[in-house]
Amino acid sequence: MRTWRQSKYLPFGYKLMLSFCVLILIPVMLVGYTANSIFVSSIREQTRENIQGTLQQMKDNIGYKMEDTKRISDLLYFDTTLAAHLRHYQDGWVSYEATTKFLLPKLRSTLETSSGRLWLSVYLHNETLPEVYLNYGGADPLSMKNQLFDLYHIRRITDKPWYQAYPAEKYGVTMKWQQVEDDAQYGRISLLRRLVDTRNPVDLKEMGFIRVSVRLADLFKSVDYTKIGQGTTLLVADEERHSVVISSGSDAAQGDDLWSGEPSGRLLIGEELPGLPWKLTAVVPPDITERDTERVRTLTLLTCLGCIIVFFFIGFFISRYFSRRVSKIVKVLDSFQEGEFDRRIHFKGKDEFTQISEALNEMGQHTGNLIQEVYLTRIEKKEAELESLQAQINPHFLYNTLSSISRLAKFGQTDKLQQMVLDLAKFYRLSLNEGRTVIPVSDELTQAQAYLNIQKIKYEERLRILFDIEPDILPFTTVKLILQPFIENALEHAWCGDHIHIRIVGRLEEGAVAFKIIDDGIGMDPGLIRQILDPVQGQNVGYGIRNVDQRIRLHYGAEYGVSIASRPGMGTGVLSRIPALAGEAAGAQEPGQAS
């Protein structure tokens, strides 16, 4: 049995400290994590709202410029005088005069009202009016210093897809911002709008088409990444085509992952641009949003760490106070486990530990007295059991031997009779041994030899015996009569034919004396072996074997005893193991002291 000192266990103080730390750490970590999450989310939300507000201002500025461009188109769209001149279909001087004295001045004055630089193109259905335009030679008209308006006939654009796809007219509402012709090439966008004949409001007829082009750089002049912060990027992007129209800031925002939500951990904040097929988007890198969150995270971590350190020291002193008391109790219990029941423990106060100490002191006193009584009673019981088992062997052997002596006397074989009587006397002299249970191994072997001499007179040449004994075992002692019952059992039950060989082996094996009785008889099946060694099933078989096994176990302990190995038709081997004890040690080991 292992004592508490031999067992590995976690001391109570550590358990208490561990439990305290777990109960404190979990709430602190949970509160810290929750607070950090709330603060970080708040900072992210505040950053998003600030950027969203800046984008809204930019969106308003873009809308203002778009509204200014729309206002220019309104001056032409709602001008009834202009509509009347466009309905006038007379060639010659009349058309020329209408063009030079009204139409061109009208277009010039209209552009002059703009706060920005625009390029106005008007396409007319009335071909009696001449075309007035400049040959820009492949250059961007908005880069010229002269007039920025042109007058064309409508046939120039009737086959253009963008004109053919233009939506149906709704008076005063229908207009469209779109990059047409070479707008994308030169970084422009155009406001497209019809000029309609309003004489029949139910059936509005197109008289011309207006294209007001403006530079993207002018339209999106307010799109400046510095208004958000260094490292950010502002984009006007066409999400449908996955293309960037204009950008301001770091080029790191250009990439395929821009169209897949939050690219590479960056924060995307967008604003739709009404009237434009594009979206204003701010790309904020993680380091900008993480600067504030990292400070909050560090502060939260330091606060939690400080709380943990304070709670740790509190828990340390509390656990130390209680663990000292528990350690004293454990030491007393260890002493009890080792058989020292005279140790006592005392605590001041009237708490549970005081009650435990008083109960342990009382228990130690009662247990010590009880063990002393049980110990003495057990010694007496074991001695009685050994004497009883010993007494059960001799009558059986004596009966068989006397029967043999009777047969020898009957047939007048006096020499054999004399030898058998002498061997019988030697056997019982060694067996009685002045009432002692433990005898030297040499006496046990002599006793077995005396028994075999008696049996050889009976069986003559049919019995052959071989002693194979190591001299090293002779100084040790043994419980008497642990060989004779196995030899007798072999002679009674193991015959297979007219002859039988019995080998008696004695060896010193791993601190124990091992006796083996080996025969070449009929053997036993495993079921019979289990039945012989079972104290319940073996009541009617193998009494002598079980008797020896019980005596060895009673005297030396459960780790010693008898084991049987046998195979039908091949013989049987019986092993008896006892501790290698010399004469003094064996005498000191009383039956009641077996572990």
Residue, then its C-alpha position, 0 to 999 in steps of 0.5 A: m500500500r502506497t502512503w500519501r508521501q509516496s503518491k504524487y499529488l498537487p498540494f492543497g495550497y497550489k489547488l487553492m491558489l489555482s482555483f482562486c486564480v482561475l476564478i479571478l482570471i476568467p472574469v478579469m479577462l472577460v471584462g478586459y476582452t469585453a471592454n477592449s472590444i467595446f472601445v475598439s468598436s467605438i473607435r472604429e465606428q467613430t473613425r468611420e463616421n468621421i470619414q463618412g462625414t468628410l466623404q459627404q462633404m466631398k460628395d456635396n462639392i461634386g454635386y455642386k459642380m454637377e448642378d452647375t453643369k446642369r444649370i448650364s444645360d437648363l439655360l438651353y433646355f428651357d429657353t423657348t426663344l432658342a426653341a423657336h429659332l431651332r424650329h425655323y427652317q429657312d435657308g440662306w441669309v435667314s439661317y445665317e443671321a439666326t446662327t450668328k446673331f442669336l444661336l452663337p451668342k446664346l451658346r457663348s453667353t451660356l458658357e460664360t455663366s459657368s464657374g468652371r471650364l466646360w466644352l459645349s457641343v450642340y447637335l441640331h436636327n435643323e440642317t438649314l442652320p450651319e455647323v460651326y466647330l473647330n478642328y481640334g486636331g486630335a487634342d482635348p478641346l478643354s485644353m484650348k484657349n479659344q471658344l469651347f462650344d461647337l455646333y453640329h448636325i444631328r447626323r454625326i451621332t445618330d449611329k452612335p450606340w450611346y445616342q441610340a441607347y439614350p432613355a425616353e424623354k421626360y420633360g425637365v428630368t431626363m439627362k445622363w452623365q456618361q463618358v462618350e466618344d473620347d471622354a475616357q481618353y482625355g479624362r472627361i465626362s459629359l452631361l447628355r440632354r435633349l433639346v425638345d419642342t414643347r408645343n405639344p407637351v404630350d408628344l415631345k419631339e427632339m430638336g437637338f442634343i446637348r453634350v456638356s463635357v467637363r474634366l474629371a479633375d475639375l469635377f472631382k477637385s475636392v477628392d483629396y486624400t489629405k482631408i482624411g489622413q496620410g496613407t489613405t486613398l480616395l477613389v472614384a471607381d466604376e464598380e460594375r467595370h472594376s475600374v478606377v476612374i480617378s484616385s488620390g493618395s497611395d497606389a496601394a489601393q489599386g488591386d483586384d481585392l478592392w472589389s471583394g469587400e474589405p481588401s487585406g484588412r483595409l477599411l472601405i467607406g463608400e458614398e454613392l454619387p447621384g447621377l453618376p455611374w460611379k462611387l466615391t470610396a475611401v480606402v483606409p489602411p489598417d495601421i491608421t485605424e489600429r493606431d488608436t485601437e492599439r493604444v486602447r488595447t495596451l491600456t486595457l491589457l495593462t489594467c487587466l495585468g495590474c488587477i491580476i497581480v493584485f489579486f494574485f498577491i491576495g490569493f497567495f496570502i489567503s492560500r498560504y494561510f489555509s495551506r499551512r493548516v492543511s499541511k499540518i493535518v496531512k503530516v499527522l495523517d502521514s504519521f497515522q499512515e506510517g503507524e505513528f498514532d501518538r502524534r497530535i495537532h492543535f489549532k487556535g480558534k473555533d473554526e472548522f480546522t480546530q474541530i478537525s484537529e480535535a477529531l484527528n487527535e481523538m481518532g489517532q488515540h482510538t485507532g492506536n489502541l484498536i490496532q494494538e488489540v487487533y494485532l495481538t488477536r491476529i497473531e493468535k489467529k494466524e498461529a492457530e490457523l497454521e497449527s490447524l493446517q499443519a495438523q491436517i497433514n500428518p494423520h493422512f501420511l501416517y495412515n498410508t505409511l502404517s498400511s505399508i508397514s502392515r503389508l511388509a510385516k504380513f509378508g515378512q520383509t523385516d529389512k524393509l520394514q525396519q528401514m521404513v520404521l526408521d525413515l518414518a521416525k526421522f520424518y516425524r522427528l523433523s516434522l514435529n521439530e519441537g513444535r516450531t513451524v519454521i525449519p531450515v531448508s536443509d531439514e525440509l529436504t531431509q524430511a522429503q528424502a525420508y518420505l521418498n525412502i519410505q515410498k521407494i520401499k513401496y514402489e521399488e524401481r518404478l519410482r525414480i527421484l532426482f534432487d537438483i538443489e543449489p547449495d545457496i538456498l541451504p542457509f535459508t528457512t522455510v515453513k515445514l512440509i511444503l515439499q512432501p504433499f506435492i511428492e505424495n500427490a504425484l505418487e497418487h495421481a500422476w502415474c502414466g504407465d509402470h514408471i514415474h520420474i520425479r525431479i525436485v529442484g531448489r533455486l534462488e530466484e530474485g530474492a526468493v527460494a523457489f522449489k519445483i516438483i516436476d513429474d512426467g505423469i499424465g498431467m492436468d487440464p487448466g480447468l482442474i488447476r483453477q479448481i484446485l487453487d480456488p478455495v470454494q471450487g476446490q473443496n473436494v480436489g487438491y486439498g494437499i496443494r491448497n493446504v501448502d499454498q494457504r500456509i505459505r500465504l498465511h506466513y509470508g504474504a499474498e505475493y508468495g505461494v503455489s503455482i501449477a503448470s501442466r499439460p495433459g500427457m506431458g507431466t506437471g510442474v508445481l512451483s512454491r515460492i517463499p522469501a529468502l530469509a535466514g534463520e534469525a530473520a525468519g524467526a523475527q517474522e511472525p505470522g501476524q507480521a506478514s504484509 
